[in-house]
Amino acid sequence: MSYTIEGSTGPWEVVIGLEVHAQIVSHAKLFSGAATAFGAEPNSQVSFVDAGFPGMLPVINRECVAQAVRTGLGLNAKINLWSRFDRKNYFYADLPQGYQISQYAHPIVGEGAVEIELEGGVTKRIGITRLHLEQDAGKSLHDQHPQKSFIDLNRSGVALMEIVSEPDMRSPEEAGAYLSKLRQIMRYLGTCDGNMDEGSMRADVNVSVRKAGEGFRTRCEVKNVNSVKFVMQAVEAEARRQIEVWESGGTVEQETRLFDTQRGVTRSMRSKEDAHDYRYFPDPDLPPLVLEANWVEQLKATLPELPDVRRARYMALGLSAYDAHVLTIEKETAAFFETVAKGRDAKLAANWVTGDFFAALNRLKRDISDPPVTAENLGALLDLIADNTISGKIAKDVFEIMLETGQAPGTIVEERGLKQVTDTGAIEAAVAKVLEANADKVAEYRSGKDKLFGFFVGQVMKAMQGKGNPGLVNDVLKKALG
């Protein structure tokens, strides 16, 4: 069902496009050898190039280019073998050169697309217009001094990929799903860590509204939104604001706005600049970027399995669409599951990972990167179930002991005498005792009260301290009661 917002004049459609700025995973900046580690002391990772010293020349970082190409390939996009860097001129205190080196007319990556998953298993294709390389600006700090702003240039010159979508999204949910999908793909590729709280991925949200069947109306850009939740809220808030303007007889002016996360509203920042305002021209210090086709092919050959492909493979192994989705959201979760499931029943592995293991992570407030039970040990626990050393019920007890002690499951089973009893003679003896002690219930069962069978199973398992093989207990009981 299509998403609309109801105004006083009836329903309005929302049109959304995102410009996502993703910081490239690399040890050095785009045009200098300065470090890129997050959280360093202010202005401790700044070269003369980053600080805009006169006469300092930029030198392209090959790994940053490779990361942009990998991302383009992961977005099913066209890789342009010839691209060019331009100067985007504007003045701001955290931009020491007075211009940003970016790509405008000739980006490194052209058109592509990603598929997003929506509620109810619906999928939608979102077009990518381009991906271009650019350097980040520094950071202005306005809360360190009552009268002055401070400037931290650690981020200045860090390599960014700006991924521009087509205006194909029509709801906050679609915008959130698209941003999440981009983040997921880049994390799988290892090209951006996606840590939005650290600023390594941010979104400019372009929003306009229209009546059904209309062309596009004027859009506004909500700048630097740093979480999926806030992107969704910003879309809703800005769309409602624009509807009020149009319905009151006003005109929406093209401008850049900020999203106030406390009040849940957008507010004006500045009038929206057009390309000519930035006076783009080719950077005279950088020749065009020319890639060799065979180098691009080599990069393509080294790409990891991407989430959509992996999810399809998991479903082919018998996993539900839901389990396959949950297990592939994060690259680390998929890697954990791969280790648990290797050479084992995939469905059983998925049940344990998404069930008991995820529950333990939540309960202990632990992360998949620091699991309370290793993937190898969880796999070993499944082996003990598969070869009938322990039952599924005992396995849950063993798992809890693994959480407490960190011991391997085999050690726990051996030391605590938890091996499942598969000796038919021992089971027959336990069954005989239970039937003898419950002669009245045996008579009831034989007179037609079939539901009592579960009672007998429970009594036998209790007598055997839960160690009887459930299948054998069932078989022996049926024979004895028959």
N, C-alpha and C positions, 0 to 999 in steps of 0.2 A: 504494500500500500504506500502511495507517495506521501511525502511529508510536506505539510503546509502549515503556515501560521495564520490564524484567524484574526483579521482586523475588522474595523467598523464597516469597511466596504466589501467584506468577504475574504476568501482565502488568498494568501500570497505564497508564491514559490520562492525558495531561497537558492541562490546560486553561489557556489563556493569554489575558490581555487587556493592552493597553498604554495607558498615559496618557503621551502625548508632549507635552513642553513645547517649543514652537518660538518662538524670538525673532523678532519681526516686523522686517522690513527697513523702517526709517524713520529719518529724521535726528534726530527728537526722541522723547522718552519718551511713555508713554501719557497721562499727566496733567500733564506739565510740558514746558517748552521746552528742557530740558537735553539735551546731545548724547548719542549712543549709540555712538560709534566704539569699536571693540575695541582694547585695548592702551594706552589713555591712562594717564597717571600716576594712582595711586590718589587717589580723592576729588577729582578735577579736573573731573568732569562731574556735579555734584550741585546741584540747586536747593533752595530752602527747602522746597518741597513734598516732594521726595524724602527730605530729611533729617528730615521729620516736625515742622517748626517749628510751634508753636501758631498757629492762625488762618489757616494757608495752605490755600487751597481748590484742589481738583483741577479742571482744565479738559480735557475730552476732546480727543484728537488725531484729527481727521477722517481723516487718511491711515491711521492704525492700524485704524480701523473699516473703511475700504475694503479694506485688506489682509486682514482677517479674512473679509469677505464674498467676496472673490476666492477665498480658500482654500476656503471652504464650497462655492462654485460648482464649483471644481475637484474637490471630493470628492463631487460629485453629491448634495449635501446640501440640506436645507430651510433657507432663510434666514428667520429670524424677524424680522418688521418691528418688533416690540416686544420689547425685552429690558431687563434691569435689572442694576445693579451692587449687590453686597452687600459687607458687611464680614465678613471671615473672621478671627476674633480668636484670636491666639496670641502668646506672648511668645518672642522670640528676639533675640539681640544685633544681628543684621543686619537687623532689621525695626523701623526707628525709630518708626513710628507705633503699633506694638503691634497692628496689624491689617493685613491685605492686602486691597486692593480687588479683588474677583473677581466672577464671575457664578456663581450656584449654581442657583437654582430656574428662572431664565428666561435661558438662554444665547442668544447672537446667532445661533448655527447649531445646527440640530437634526439629525435622523437622515440618514445618508448611507451610502456604501459605496465601497470601492476593490476592484479586482481584482488579485490577485497572481499572478505566474507562478512555477511550481515546476519542479523537474527533470522532464525528459521532456515538456515542453510542456503540463503540467497547469496549469489555472488554478483559482483559488478566490476567492470573494467574501467579503470581511471587512467586517462592518457597523461603521459609525461611530455611536456613541450621541449625541455632541454635540461642539461646539467652542465653548469660551467664552474670553472675553478676561479677562486679569488682569495685574496689575503684578508684576514680579519683585522678589525680595528682594535685599539686598546680598550681599556675600561675606565670610565669616569666614576669616581667614588664621591658621593655627595653627603655622606653621613659621618665623615671622619672629623670635620671641623665646622664650627658654627658659621664662619664667613667664607671659607674656601672649599673648592673642589680639588680632590687629589686625582692624579692620573697614574694608573698601573699599565705599563706597556708589555707585560708578560704575554698577553694575548695578541699583541700587534704583530702581524705577519704570519700568524698561524694559518695553515691551509684549510680553506673551507670549500665544500661542494655546495652550490646552491641548486636545489632541485625544484624546478618550476612545473607545477601540474597544469593541465587543461582545466577550465572551469566546469568540471564534470560532476562535482559533488552537489547533492541537493538536500542534505540534512546534517545536523551536528554529528549524528552517529556515523555517517559516511566519512566525514572529515576526520573523526577520531579513529575509525578503522583504517583509513588511508595512512595517517601518520604512524599508527602502530605497525602497519605492514612495512612501511619504509624502514622504520627502526629495526624491525625483525630481520629484514633482508640484509641491511648493512651490518648488523651484529653477526649474522651467519657468515658474511663475507669477511668480517674483520676489518672493515674500512672506516667505521665510525662506532664508538662505544655506546652511543645513544643515551648517555647519562644527561638527561635534560635538566636535572637539578644542578649539575655542574656547568650548564651552559654549552655543552658540546653538541647540542642539537636544539634548535629553536625554530619557530614557525612564524612567518608573516601570513596572516589570514585575510584573504580578499573576499569581501562579502558584498553582494547586491541582492535586491529583491525585485520581483516582477509579477505581473498577473499572468495567468495561463495563456499561452500562445503568443506572448510578447517577445520582442528581442531583448537583449541585455540593457538594463538601466545602469546608471552611474554606480561604480563600486567604491568602497572605502577599504583601506588596508589597516588591519589591526596588527601592530608591530611587536615582534619579539615575545611571543607567547611560549612559555617554557614547560608545558605539560599537556598531555593528551586531554585531561579533564578540563583544563583552562581553555584549550582550543575549542572544545565543544561548547563551553559556557560563553566564550567570546562570540561564536557564531550566532548563538541564540540572542544574546544581548544586542549585538549590532544589528541583526535583522529586525528585531522589534523596534529599535530606535529609528531605523530607516522607514519602516512602515508608518510609524507615527508622523514622521516628517512629510511623507508623501500624502498621507490621508488628511493632514491638516492644511494641505494646499501649498506646502513648501517644496523645495527642490534639494535633493541630496547633493552636496558638493563633494567632488573627489578630494580626499584628504587622507593623511596618515593619522591613526588614532592609537591610543594605548588602552589596554584592558585593565581596569581596576579590580583586582581579584577579591578585595575586601567587600566592595559594594556591588560587585557583579554588573558593572556598567562600563561602557567604553567612553573615553573622553578625547577631545581633539588635541593633537600634538603639533601638527603643521600641515600646510596645504601640500598636496601630493605633487612631487616633482615629476616631470616627464624626462625622457632620455636626453632631450636637448639641454635641459637645465644642468646636467652633469658634464656637458661638453666632452663627450667621449672622443678619444682619438687613439690610434695605435701607440702602444708604449715604445718610444724610440730606443729604450735600453734592452728590449727583448725581441729577438727574431721570432717569426712564426714558429709554432710548435708542430713539428712534423713527425708522425709516428710511422713505424714500419708495420705493414699488414701482418707479417709473420710474428712480430713481437706481440701484437694484439691476440693472435691465435694461440701463442704460448701461454699468455695470461688466461685465456679462456679455458685452456686445458687443465689449469690448476685450480679452477673454481671449485669450492665445496658443493655438496648436495644442498640445494636451496629448500626452504620450508615447504613450498607447494609440492615439490617432487617427493620429499621425505614423507609428507603426510599421505600422499597417494600410495607410497610403498608400504606404510604401516597398515593402511586399510586393506591392501592386498594380502597382508599377513593375517587378516581376520579381525583387526581392531575396529571398533566403532568409529564413526566420523568424529564423535565427541572426544574419545580418548586420543585419537590421532592428532586432533587439533590441540588439546591440552599439552600433549607430550612434545609438540614441535613449536610452541609459542617462544620458548627460550632455547637457544643453542645448547646451553649447559644441561638443561633438562633432557633434551634429546640425546646428548652424549651419555648421560647417566643411564637412561633407559637402554641405549644400544648395548652398553656393557652388561646390564642385568639380563637382557634378552638373548645375548649371543649364544647360539646353540641350544636355546631353551624354548619352551612354549611361550610365544609372544603375548598371547592373551593373558596367561597367568602372570607374566612379568608386568604387563600393563596394569592389571588389577592391583598388584602389590605396590607398584610405584605410585599410581594415582590414589590408592586407598590408604593402607597403613603407613606408607612412607611419607606421603604428603601430609597426612594427619599429624605425624610425629614432627615434621618440620614446623607446622603451625603451632603445635603445642609447645615445642621447645624454643620457638622463635629463632630458628636456624635457617640458613640459606643453602641452596643446592650447591654452592661453591664450598660450603663447610658442612657437609652432611653428617648427621649423628651416626649413620651406618654407611659404610662404603658400598659402592655398586657391586664390587667383587663379593663382599660378604652377603649382600642381599641375594645375589645370584646363587651363591653356595647354599643359602637357605632353601631356595627353590629346588635345587638338586636333591636335597634331603627329602622334600615332599615327593618329588618325581620318582625316587627309587624306593619309596615306602619306608624310609628310615623313621620318619615322623609323619603324623597326620597334619592336615591343614589347621586343626584346632591347636595342636601342640606347637605348630610353627608360629602361631600368634603369640604364644607364651615365650617362645625362644626369642622372637623379635623384640619383645619388651626387655628381656634380659640383655640382648645385644645393645639396646639403647642405653641401658644403665652401665654396662661393663665395658663395652667396646670389643668384647671377645668374639671370635669366629663362631659361627653356629655349630660346626662340628664339635668344637671343644665344649661348648655348653651342653650339647646333647650327651656327650660321653661322660663328662664330669657329674652331671645331674641325673644320669640314668633315665633319660627321656625317650629312649628308643621305643618305637612302636612295636607292640607284640604281634608277631605274625605266626606264632606257634599255634596251630589249630587246636592242639590238645589243651593248651592253657586257656584258650577262649572257650572251648567246650566245657571245661571245668567251671569257669566263671558263670557261664550260661546256666548250667545245671543248678548251681547254688542259688542264683537269682530266681529261677522258676520254682525251686523247692520252697523258697521263702515267701513266694507270692502265689501259692496254689489257687487262692480264690480268684485272682486276676487272670490266671491261666485259664480257669474254667470260663470266666466271662469272655475272654478273647476267643476261645473255641466255640462259644455260643453265638458269635457274630460281631463282637465289639472290636473290629479291626484296628480302631484308632489307638488301642492300648499297645500296639507294637512299638510305638515311639517311647512309651514308658519303659518297656523292657530294654530297649537299646540304651536309654539313659542310665538305667540301673546297672547294666553290664559294664558300660564305660566308667561309671562311678566306681564300681568294684575293682576295675583294672586301672584306676587312677588316670583315666583318659588315654591310656597307652595302647588299648586294643585297636587293631586295624579296623576302621569302620565298615569296610566292605565285607571282611571276614566275619565280623560280629553279626552283621545283617544276615549273611548266608547261614551261619550256624543257628541263629535264633529261628529263622524261617523253618529250618529243618526240624529243630527241637519242638517248635510249637505245632508244626504240621502233624 
